[in-house]
């Protein structure tokens, strides 16, 4: 398992701040995972969906969809102090669900991968 250097973290943070929407952030998530772990999955779609606030997003095992909570996303957008903050939220949530879509279901394993990718 690989991890990224401090310089790469700074570069990625700079890239993240210029992304315009959740589709661009999702492309960056996929690029980051493939760069670090050499894992990828084609054919996934993003969907906005209203759901309880305790759920940020979900991926149904075996499906090709990641659903993001539109209500929570709107709240994060409204109360974010910067585009960086909003994109960081998107990156973290999408990374979590993308790793699940790759078959990483164990939360401990997934959390360590997320930690190394950020």
C-alpha positions as CSV (number, residue, x, y, z in Angstrom):
1,X,0.0,0.0,0.0
2,X,1.3,3.4,-1.0
3,X,0.8,6.8,0.5
4,X,1.4,10.3,-0.7
5,X,4.2,12.7,0.2
6,X,3.6,16.1,1.9
7,X,4.3,17.8,-1.4
8,X,1.7,15.7,-3.2
9,X,-0.8,16.5,-0.4
10,X,-0.2,20.3,-0.9
11,X,-0.5,19.9,-4.7
12,X,-3.7,17.9,-4.4
13,X,-5.2,20.5,-1.9
14,X,-4.5,23.2,-4.4
15,X,-6.1,21.2,-7.2
16,X,-9.1,20.5,-5.1
17,X,-9.8,24.2,-4.5
18,X,-10.3,24.9,-8.2
19,X,-12.8,22.1,-8.9
20,X,-16.2,23.5,-9.8
21,X,-18.8,20.8,-9.0
22,X,-19.2,17.4,-7.5
23,X,-18.6,15.7,-10.9
24,X,-15.2,17.2,-11.1
25,X,-14.5,16.3,-7.5
26,X,-15.6,12.7,-8.2
27,X,-13.2,12.5,-11.2
28,X,-10.4,13.8,-8.9
29,X,-11.3,11.1,-6.3
30,X,-11.1,8.4,-9.0
31,X,-7.8,9.8,-10.2
32,X,-6.4,9.9,-6.7
33,X,-7.4,6.3,-5.8
34,X,-5.9,5.0,-9.1
35,X,-2.7,7.0,-8.6
36,X,-2.1,5.8,-5.1
37,X,-3.7,2.3,-5.0
38,X,-3.9,1.4,-8.7
39,X,-7.6,0.6,-8.4
40,X,-10.4,1.9,-10.5
41,X,-13.9,1.2,-11.5
42,X,-15.6,2.4,-14.7
43,X,-19.3,3.0,-15.2
44,X,-20.3,4.6,-11.8
45,X,-22.8,7.4,-11.8
46,X,-23.5,10.1,-9.2
47,X,-27.0,10.8,-8.2
48,X,-28.5,13.5,-5.9
49,X,-31.1,12.1,-3.6
50,X,-33.1,13.4,-0.6
51,X,-32.5,11.3,2.5
52,X,-32.2,11.7,6.2
53,X,-29.5,14.0,7.4
54,X,-27.6,11.3,9.2
55,X,-26.7,9.8,5.7
56,X,-24.2,11.8,3.6
57,X,-24.1,9.3,0.7
58,X,-24.4,5.6,0.0
59,X,-23.4,3.0,-2.5
60,X,-25.6,-0.1,-2.9
61,X,-23.3,-3.1,-3.2
62,X,-23.4,-4.4,-6.8
63,X,-24.9,-1.2,-8.3
64,X,-23.3,1.4,-10.4
65,X,-24.6,4.4,-8.5
66,X,-23.3,6.5,-5.7
67,X,-26.2,8.6,-4.2
68,X,-25.3,11.8,-2.4
69,X,-27.7,13.4,0.0
70,X,-29.0,16.6,-1.7
71,X,-30.2,18.1,1.5
72,X,-26.9,17.8,3.3
73,X,-25.0,18.9,0.2
74,X,-27.1,22.1,0.1
75,X,-26.4,22.7,3.8
76,X,-22.7,22.2,3.4
77,X,-22.7,24.5,0.4
78,X,-24.7,27.2,2.2
79,X,-22.5,27.2,5.4
80,X,-19.1,26.5,3.8
81,X,-16.8,29.4,4.3
82,X,-14.9,28.6,1.0
83,X,-14.9,26.5,-2.1
84,X,-12.0,24.6,-0.4
85,X,-14.2,23.6,2.5
86,X,-17.1,22.4,0.3
87,X,-14.8,20.5,-2.0
88,X,-13.0,18.8,0.9
89,X,-16.4,17.6,2.2
90,X,-17.3,16.3,-1.3
91,X,-13.9,14.6,-1.6
92,X,-14.1,12.8,1.7
93,X,-17.7,11.5,1.2
94,X,-17.1,10.5,-2.4
95,X,-13.8,8.8,-1.5
96,X,-15.5,6.8,1.2
97,X,-18.3,5.6,-1.2
98,X,-15.9,5.0,-4.1
99,X,-13.8,2.7,-2.0
100,X,-17.0,0.8,-1.1
101,X,-17.8,0.5,-4.8
102,X,-14.4,-1.1,-5.3
103,X,-15.4,-3.8,-2.9
104,X,-13.7,-2.5,0.2
105,X,-16.4,-3.1,2.8
106,X,-14.4,-3.4,6.0
107,X,-14.6,0.1,7.6
108,X,-11.3,-0.3,9.3
109,X,-9.5,-1.1,6.1
110,X,-11.4,1.6,4.2
111,X,-10.6,4.2,6.9
112,X,-6.9,3.5,6.7
113,X,-7.0,3.9,2.9
114,X,-8.9,7.2,3.2
115,X,-6.3,8.4,5.6
116,X,-3.5,7.6,3.3
117,X,-5.3,9.2,0.3
118,X,-5.9,12.6,1.9
